[in-house]
Amino acid sequence: MDVRYQFQSKIRAIDFWRLSMSRTYHSLVGVCNIVFAIAMILLTLRFWKQAGDMAQTLLFLACIFVPVVQPIGVYIKAKAQMALIPQGTALVFANDGIHVSLGSETEFIPWMRVKGVRKEAGMVIVFTDANHGYMLTNRVLGRQKDDFYNYVKAQI
């Protein structure tokens, strides 16, 4: 095994939050969120003086939903995801594939089973199938981020 890169995966809830928010705001859902937020702010500015207390409360809540409430909800979901993710996974990227170990358990993933690699929201994700992969944050990768990304891309 010719070791090229070796990392200890250290994922935090904020990393899941960043990924989720980035994916949301780079999609049609994100565009709809922005349009909704702008529309609610304009609607609130237009009707604030004429609205009663209850309507003003609803307008205010609608204005803070997308920029405040939704990100808090996403963070709470990210914290719940953290409980399901094993911590301390060691990843060794070698010429023959990826060697994964967690405690006494080990797994080998040959490069032909790796489905892709992508840079996203302060991290590089190495996909082992369409929905699963290993997240390596910029914090873990350090200055090796671009070299590592190019290496994995060349292997697959």
Secondary structure, 3 states (H helix, E strand, C coil): CCEEEEEECCCCHHHHHHHHHHHHHCCHHHHHHHHHHHHHHHHHHHHCCCCCHHHHHHHHHHHHHHHHHHHHHHHHHHHHHHCCCCCCCEEEEECCEEEEEECCEEEEEEHHHCCEEEEECCEEEEECCCCCEEEEEHHHHHHHHHHHHHHHHHHC
